[in-house]
Amino acid sequence: MSLDIFGFNALWSPSLFVMLLVVLGIYFLLMTKFRSKFSTSEPLTRKEAAYFTTGIILLYIIKGSPLDLMGHLMFYAHMIQMAVLYLITPIFFILGIPKWVWRALLAKKFFGKPFNFFTKPIVALILFNGLFSFYHIPLIFDTIKINFWLHEGYTAILFIVSIIMWWPLINPLPEQEKLSGLKKVGYIFADGVLLTPACALIIFADTPMYATYSDPAAWGQALALCVSPALLSSLDLSGPEMFSSMSLVHDQQLGGVIMKIIQEIVYGYVLALVFFSWYKKEQEETDPHTEKLLNPQPIE
């Protein structure tokens, strides 16, 4: 059955599009025209602008495009959302916010103290992976999926925590570097290991785990979060099998596999960047020729 039956609003979320457009407009105004009122530091760079704009675009694709509606119909689409929202999008927002903004925020006690505590590597790892795993407990998952405020609130909290999780690896402030060299490599490996149990539980389950994707009544309640109840009542829907040829178990297993694959690709890419950056730094420090260039001896 075509997704068109749910209408334009459910497919493209025009209100979210406008809201994100306003956020992007405010970002450019504050970082360019009105920047001098807040800071006399360096102007907005093209890279920062590109990063932040990409983050906004990804956020709309995840929460405003037909992918969001599909995430309520099929579990694998939901897991694509989760992977992109928490493992990719935060990177663009961290790098898209200028350094002077981060420094200004961290200088405020109400922000800096809790942020510095939660971004400690061990705390950040446990916090993100704990909340992520907790979310995928069937009872918790189904409760959140059918309640608008719980769903939006938990999504926002997980997104904030995902920024905290990424901060020790990619933060742009040298004075905030809490990990260096091989410690970053260990952090990435630990993150991947802690995320694995939740994915494995989903991949190897031989029965449907979540009522919001297997029970028609719960599925309808979850769908009402992005489709108006009036429209839903006019449609004759029996369950998610109307929109997919896969069985519920295969849909569930595919979701777990997709999540794990995206995680491995993202972590692998970041791991390669971290490793080569560390290797290059080590070479510069140990290469005698480089040392002579960096510290030339005076002529006698």
C-alpha positions in Angstrom: 0.0 0.0 0.0 1.3 3.5 -0.9 2.3 5.9 1.8 0.4 8.6 -0.1 -2.8 7.6 1.7 -1.5 9.4 4.9 -1.4 12.8 3.2 1.2 15.5 2.6 1.5 16.7 6.3 2.3 13.2 7.6 4.8 12.6 4.7 6.7 15.9 4.8 6.0 17.6 8.2 5.8 21.2 6.8 5.7 22.7 10.4 9.0 21.0 11.2 10.5 22.2 7.9 9.6 25.8 8.8 10.9 25.5 12.3 14.2 24.1 11.2 14.4 26.8 8.5 13.9 29.4 11.2 16.6 27.8 13.4 19.0 27.9 10.4 18.2 31.5 9.7 18.8 32.5 13.4 22.1 30.6 13.3 23.4 32.6 10.3 22.1 35.9 11.8 23.8 35.3 15.1 27.0 34.0 13.6 27.4 36.7 11.0 25.4 39.9 11.3 25.0 40.0 15.1 28.2 38.2 16.0 30.0 41.4 17.1 27.5 41.9 19.9 28.5 38.6 21.5 32.1 38.1 20.5 35.0 39.8 18.7 36.6 36.5 17.8 37.0 34.8 14.4 34.1 35.0 11.9 32.0 32.0 10.8 33.9 29.7 8.5 32.5 28.0 5.5 33.2 24.6 7.0 31.3 25.5 10.2 28.3 26.8 8.1 28.4 23.7 5.9 28.5 21.4 9.0 25.6 23.0 10.7 23.5 23.2 7.6 24.1 19.5 6.9 23.0 18.7 10.5 19.8 20.6 9.9 19.2 18.8 6.6 19.8 15.4 8.2 17.5 16.3 11.1 14.7 17.1 8.7 15.3 13.9 6.7 15.2 11.9 9.9 12.2 13.6 11.6 10.3 15.3 8.8 10.6 13.3 5.6 8.7 10.1 4.7 11.4 8.2 6.6 9.8 9.4 9.9 6.4 8.0 8.8 8.1 4.7 7.7 9.7 4.5 11.1 6.2 4.1 12.6 5.3 1.5 10.0 8.4 -0.7 9.9 11.0 -1.4 12.5 14.0 -1.3 10.1 13.1 2.2 9.1 13.0 3.2 12.7 16.5 1.8 13.3 17.8 3.8 10.3 16.4 6.9 12.0 18.1 5.9 15.3 21.5 5.3 13.6 21.6 8.5 11.7 20.1 10.7 14.5 22.5 9.5 17.2 25.6 8.3 15.4 25.9 10.8 12.5 24.0 14.0 13.0 25.6 15.1 16.3 29.0 15.2 14.7 27.8 17.9 12.3 26.3 20.0 15.0 29.4 19.8 17.3 31.6 20.9 14.4 29.1 23.4 13.0 28.9 25.5 16.2 31.8 28.0 16.2 34.5 27.6 18.9 33.8 30.9 20.5 30.2 29.8 21.1 31.4 26.6 22.8 33.8 28.6 24.9 31.2 31.1 25.9 28.8 28.3 26.9 31.4 26.4 28.9 32.4 29.6 30.7 28.9 29.6 32.2 28.8 27.6 35.4 25.2 26.4 34.9 26.4 24.8 31.5 30.1 24.2 31.9 30.1 22.3 35.2 27.5 19.6 34.3 28.8 19.4 30.7 32.4 18.8 31.8 31.2 16.1 34.2 29.0 14.3 31.7 31.6 14.4 28.9 34.2 12.5 31.0 34.9 9.5 28.8 33.6 6.8 31.1 30.5 8.8 32.1 29.7 9.6 28.5 30.1 6.0 27.4 27.9 4.6 30.2 25.3 7.4 29.8 24.7 7.0 26.1 24.9 3.3 25.8 22.9 2.8 29.0 20.0 5.0 27.8 20.2 3.5 24.3 19.9 0.0 25.7 17.2 0.9 28.2 15.1 2.4 25.3 15.1 -1.0 23.6 13.7 -3.0 26.5 10.3 -4.0 25.0 8.2 -2.6 27.8 10.0 0.7 27.8 10.1 0.9 24.0 6.3 0.3 23.6 5.4 2.7 26.4 7.5 5.5 24.8 6.3 4.8 21.2 2.6 5.4 22.0 3.0 8.5 24.1 3.8 11.8 22.3 5.5 13.6 25.2 7.5 10.5 26.3 8.6 9.9 22.7 9.7 13.5 22.0 11.3 13.9 25.4 13.3 10.6 25.2 14.3 11.4 21.7 15.6 14.8 22.7 17.4 13.4 25.8 19.1 10.7 23.7 20.2 13.3 21.1 21.8 15.5 23.8 23.5 12.4 25.3 24.8 11.4 21.8 26.5 14.8 21.6 28.0 14.2 25.0 29.2 10.7 23.8 30.9 12.2 20.7 32.4 15.2 22.5 35.6 13.4 23.8 36.4 12.3 20.3 35.7 15.2 18.0 35.3 18.4 20.1 37.0 21.3 18.3 38.6 22.9 21.5 42.2 21.9 22.2 41.8 22.8 25.9 38.8 20.4 26.1 40.8 17.4 24.8 40.2 14.7 27.4 41.5 11.8 25.3 44.5 11.6 23.0 46.2 9.0 20.8 45.4 5.4 21.5 43.0 6.4 24.3 40.6 7.6 21.6 41.0 4.3 19.7 40.1 2.5 23.0 37.1 4.8 23.5 35.7 3.9 20.1 36.2 0.2 20.6 34.5 0.4 24.0 31.6 2.3 22.5 31.1 -0.3 19.8 31.2 -3.2 22.4 28.7 -1.5 24.7 26.3 -0.9 21.8 26.5 -4.5 20.6 24.2 -6.2 23.2 21.2 -4.1 22.3 21.7 -4.9 18.6 22.4 -8.6 19.2 19.2 -8.9 21.3 17.2 -7.6 18.3 19.1 -9.5 15.6 18.9 -12.9 17.3 15.3 -12.8 18.6 13.1 -15.4 16.9 9.8 -13.7 17.8 8.6 -10.1 17.5 9.7 -8.2 20.5 7.7 -5.0 20.2 3.9 -4.7 20.4 4.0 -1.3 18.5 5.2 -3.3 15.4 3.3 -6.5 15.9 0.0 -5.8 17.7 -2.4 -3.8 15.4 -3.9 -1.8 18.3 -0.5 -0.7 19.7 0.8 -0.1 16.2 -2.2 2.2 15.5 -1.5 4.1 18.7 2.1 4.6 17.7 1.1 5.7 14.2 -1.2 8.3 15.6 1.9 10.2 16.7 2.6 11.3 13.1 -0.8 10.9 11.4 -3.9 12.7 12.5 -6.4 10.4 14.4 -9.2 11.7 12.1 -7.4 10.4 9.0 -6.4 7.2 10.7 -10.1 6.4 11.6 -11.0 6.8 7.9 -8.5 4.3 6.8 -8.9 0.5 6.9 -5.5 -0.6 8.3 -4.9 -4.0 9.8 -1.2 -3.7 10.6 2.4 -3.1 9.3 2.2 -6.1 7.1 0.1 -3.9 4.7 3.3 -1.9 3.9 6.0 -4.6 3.8 6.4 -8.0 2.3 8.8 -9.0 5.1 7.6 -11.0 8.2 7.7 -9.1 11.5 10.7 -11.1 12.7 12.7 -10.4 9.5 11.8 -6.7 9.7 13.0 -6.7 13.3 16.2 -8.6 12.5 16.9 -6.3 9.5 16.6 -3.3 11.8 19.2 -4.7 14.2 21.6 -5.5 11.4 21.2 -2.1 9.8 21.9 -0.4 13.1 25.0 -2.5 13.6 26.3 -1.9 10.1 25.9 1.9 10.2 27.5 1.9 13.6 30.5 -0.1 12.3 30.9 2.2 9.3 30.7 5.4 11.3 33.0 4.2 14.1 35.4 2.7 11.6 35.7 6.0 9.7 36.2 8.0 12.9 38.7 5.3 14.1 40.7 5.7 10.9 40.8 9.5 11.3 41.8 9.2 14.9 44.5 6.6 14.2 46.1 8.4 11.3 46.0 11.7 13.2 47.8 10.1 16.1 50.3 8.3 13.9 51.1 11.6 12.1 51.6 13.4 15.4 53.9 10.6 16.6 55.9 10.6 13.5 56.4 14.4 13.7 57.6 14.1 17.3 60.0 11.2 16.7 61.4 12.0 13.2 64.8 13.7 13.7 64.6 15.6 10.4 61.2 17.0 11.4 62.6 17.8 14.9 65.4 19.8 13.3 62.9 21.7 11.1 60.7 22.5 14.1 63.7 23.3 16.4 66.6 24.5 14.3 70.0 24.8 16.0 71.5 28.3 16.2 74.5 29.0 13.9 77.8 29.2 15.8 
